[in-house]
């Protein structure tokens, strides 16, 4: 690597352009040039060039002061999803699972330090957490994240724990690397994960891993529920068997389908 810790092939301007796109989110749907410069640690002149380029390409629009992403940015995610057949395979099984348990269910994959929702079947119940395909959460506070990470090689688990920022998102969030390491060991042994109000107070979630034809864990399916209606024991007793059966059906389809998880 070079002095900046980057490989020689690294294109810094491309990295900065992607950072400009990522600066927009649900909490910041509109940004000024100064906002973007500050969020991306750019000069105003550099931020202006990136924004005007994105404007020319149709990825942002502007009223002269405020900039906002356009629907065209969805093309970037669609290119991935269109080549990633696992969500398509999983969706009918998620629909059946949701019909059985009358709770929402999602399929998630690991991306860096986060999990990303790639398929979701909601119920009509309104949850505090607004989740759609593409939503990201830190892996360490989610049941899907823990169940995927738990099945990584131990060396990678240790490296992830060494660099993880275990911020307390609720009073129940595990913030000790040793405690989390022990929990991951337990999750791997039992084959599922239950997270109790660590991501959001009042929200419990159970998840199970999805394996490809080679037995490698490539994703996870979850069922999130309100803690007011579901104890940890009822989640394990009433929801987990349906979840494991749905995952088994997804894996059975994966074994006979060419897919690129």
C-alpha positions in Angstrom: 0.0 0.0 0.0 1.0 3.6 -0.4 1.5 6.2 2.3 -2.2 6.8 2.6 -2.9 3.1 3.2 -4.4 2.7 -0.2 -3.5 0.3 -3.0 -1.8 1.8 -6.1 -4.9 1.2 -8.2 -7.1 3.2 -5.8 -8.9 6.1 -7.6 -9.5 8.7 -5.0 -11.8 10.9 -7.1 -14.1 8.0 -7.7 -14.2 7.3 -3.9 -15.1 10.9 -3.3 -17.8 10.9 -5.9 -19.5 7.9 -4.2 -19.1 9.7 -0.9 -21.1 12.6 -2.2 -23.9 10.3 -3.2 -23.8 8.6 0.2 -24.0 11.9 1.9 -27.8 12.0 1.1 -29.9 9.8 3.3 -33.3 9.7 5.0 -32.2 12.3 7.5 -30.6 14.5 4.9 -32.6 14.2 1.7 -31.6 17.8 0.6 -28.2 19.3 1.1 -26.5 22.5 0.2 -23.1 22.6 -1.5 -21.6 23.5 2.0 -23.4 20.6 3.6 -21.9 18.2 1.1 -18.4 19.7 1.4 -18.6 19.3 5.2 -20.0 15.8 5.2 -17.5 14.5 2.7 -14.5 16.5 4.0 -14.1 18.3 0.6 -13.4 21.9 -0.4 -16.4 23.8 -1.7 -14.8 23.9 -5.1 -14.4 20.1 -5.2 -17.9 19.5 -3.8 -19.3 21.8 -6.5 -17.5 19.8 -9.3 -18.9 16.5 -8.0 -22.4 17.8 -7.6 -22.5 19.4 -11.0 -21.1 16.2 -12.6 -23.9 14.2 -10.9 -26.4 16.9 -12.0 -25.2 16.5 -15.6 -25.5 12.7 -15.4 -29.0 13.0 -13.9 -28.3 11.5 -10.5 -29.1 14.7 -8.6 -31.3 17.7 -9.2 -31.1 21.2 -7.8 -33.1 24.4 -7.3 -30.0 26.4 -7.4 -29.3 26.1 -3.7 -30.4 22.7 -2.5 -29.4 19.4 -4.1 -31.4 16.2 -4.0 -30.9 12.7 -5.4 -33.1 11.6 -8.3 -34.7 8.2 -8.8 -31.9 7.5 -11.3 -29.6 6.4 -8.5 -31.8 3.4 -8.1 -30.0 2.1 -11.3 -26.9 1.6 -9.2 -28.7 -0.8 -6.8 -30.7 -2.4 -9.5 -27.6 -3.5 -11.3 -26.7 -5.5 -8.3 -30.1 -6.9 -7.5 -30.7 -7.9 -11.2 -27.6 -10.1 -11.1 -28.4 -11.4 -7.6 -31.1 -14.1 -7.8 -31.2 -15.1 -4.2 -33.9 -12.4 -3.3 -36.1 -13.7 -6.1 -35.7 -17.3 -4.9 -36.4 -16.3 -1.3 -39.4 -14.0 -1.8 -42.2 -16.6 -2.2 -40.8 -18.4 0.9 -40.8 -15.1 2.8 -44.4 -14.5 1.7 -45.4 -18.0 3.0 -43.6 -17.4 6.2 -45.3 -14.0 6.8 -48.7 -15.6 6.1 -47.9 -18.3 8.7 -46.7 -16.1 11.5 -48.4 -12.8 10.6 -45.2 -10.8 11.1 -42.9 -9.2 8.7 -39.8 -11.0 7.4 -36.7 -10.0 5.5 -33.7 -11.4 3.7 -30.4 -9.7 4.5 -26.7 -9.9 3.4 -23.5 -8.7 5.0 -21.8 -5.7 3.4 -18.7 -4.6 5.2 -19.7 -3.8 8.8 -23.4 -3.5 8.0 -26.2 -5.8 7.0 -28.3 -4.8 4.0 -31.9 -5.7 3.3 -32.3 -7.3 -0.1 -35.8 -8.7 0.1 -38.7 -7.9 2.5 -42.3 -8.9 2.9 -44.0 -6.6 5.4 -47.3 -6.9 7.3 -49.8 -4.1 7.7 -48.6 -3.4 11.3 -46.7 -0.1 11.7 -43.3 -0.5 13.3 -41.2 2.3 14.6 -38.3 1.2 12.4 -38.9 2.2 8.7 -37.2 -0.6 6.7 -37.1 -1.1 3.0 -34.9 -2.9 0.5 -31.5 -1.2 0.7 -31.8 -0.3 4.4 -28.6 -0.8 6.3 -27.9 -1.4 10.0 -24.7 -2.2 12.0 -24.3 -5.9 11.9 -23.5 -6.2 15.6 -26.9 -5.1 16.8 -29.1 -7.2 14.5 -30.1 -10.8 14.6 -29.3 -11.2 10.9 -25.9 -9.6 11.3 -24.9 -11.8 14.2 -26.1 -15.0 12.6 -24.0 -14.3 9.4 -20.9 -13.1 11.3 -21.1 -16.0 13.7 -20.5 -18.4 10.7 -17.4 -16.5 9.4 -13.9 -18.0 10.0 -12.8 -17.3 13.5 -9.9 -15.1 12.3 -12.3 -12.8 10.5 -14.6 -12.7 13.5 -11.7 -11.6 15.7 -10.6 -8.9 13.1 -14.2 -7.6 12.9 -14.5 -7.4 16.7 -11.1 -5.6 17.0 -12.2 -2.8 14.7 -15.9 -2.7 15.5 -17.5 0.5 17.0 -19.9 -1.0 19.5 -22.0 2.1 20.1 -24.9 1.7 22.6 -28.0 2.3 20.4 -30.2 1.4 23.4 -29.5 0.6 27.0 -29.6 -3.1 26.1 -27.0 -3.0 23.3 -24.0 -5.2 23.9 -21.0 -2.9 23.8 -18.3 -5.4 25.1 -16.3 -7.2 22.5 -15.8 -10.2 24.8 -19.5 -10.4 25.5 -20.3 -10.2 21.8 -17.7 -12.8 21.0 -19.3 -15.2 23.5 -22.7 -14.5 22.0 -21.5 -15.2 18.4 -20.1 -18.5 19.6 -23.5 -19.4 21.1 -25.3 -18.3 17.9 -23.1 -20.5 15.8 -23.7 -23.5 18.1 -27.5 -23.1 18.2 -28.0 -22.1 14.6 -30.1 -19.0 15.1 -29.8 -15.6 16.8 -32.3 -13.6 18.9 -31.6 -9.9 19.6 -33.6 -8.4 22.3 -34.2 -4.6 22.0 -30.5 -3.8 21.1 -31.2 -2.1 17.8 -34.4 -0.4 18.9 -36.2 -0.4 22.2 -39.4 -2.4 22.0 -38.2 -4.5 19.1 -37.1 -8.2 19.3 -35.9 -10.2 16.3 -35.0 -13.8 15.5 -32.8 -14.8 12.5 -31.5 -17.9 10.9 -28.7 -18.4 8.3 -29.2 -19.2 4.7 -26.5 -21.5 3.2 -25.7 -22.0 -0.5 -25.0 -25.3 -2.2 -21.5 -25.5 -0.8 -22.8 -24.9 2.8 -21.5 -21.4 3.0 -23.7 -18.9 4.9 -24.5 -16.2 2.3 -27.5 -14.4 3.9 -30.0 -14.6 6.8 -33.8 -14.4 7.2 -35.3 -12.6 10.1 -38.7 -12.0 11.9 -38.8 -8.8 13.9 -41.6 -8.4 16.4 -42.8 -5.9 19.0 -41.5 -6.8 22.5 -44.8 -5.8 24.0 -46.5 -8.8 22.3 -43.7 -11.3 22.2 -41.4 -12.6 24.9 -38.0 -14.0 24.1 -39.4 -17.4 24.9 -42.5 -17.1 22.7 -40.2 -15.9 19.8 -38.2 -19.1 20.3 -41.2 -21.4 20.7 -43.7 -19.9 18.2 -41.7 -18.2 15.5 -38.4 -20.0 15.3 -39.8 -23.3 13.9 -41.6 -21.5 11.1 -38.4 -19.5 10.4 -36.2 -22.6 10.2 -38.7 -24.3 7.9 -38.7 -21.3 5.6 -34.9 -21.2 5.5 -34.8 -24.9 4.7 -37.2 -24.3 1.7 -35.0 -21.5 0.4 -31.9 -23.6 0.7 -33.6 -26.5 -1.1 -34.3 -24.1 -4.0 -30.8 -22.8 -4.0 -29.4 -26.3 -4.4 -31.2 -26.8 -7.7 -30.9 -23.2 -9.0 -27.9 -21.5 -10.5 -27.5 -18.4 -8.4 -24.8 -15.9 -7.4 -25.2 -15.1 -3.7 
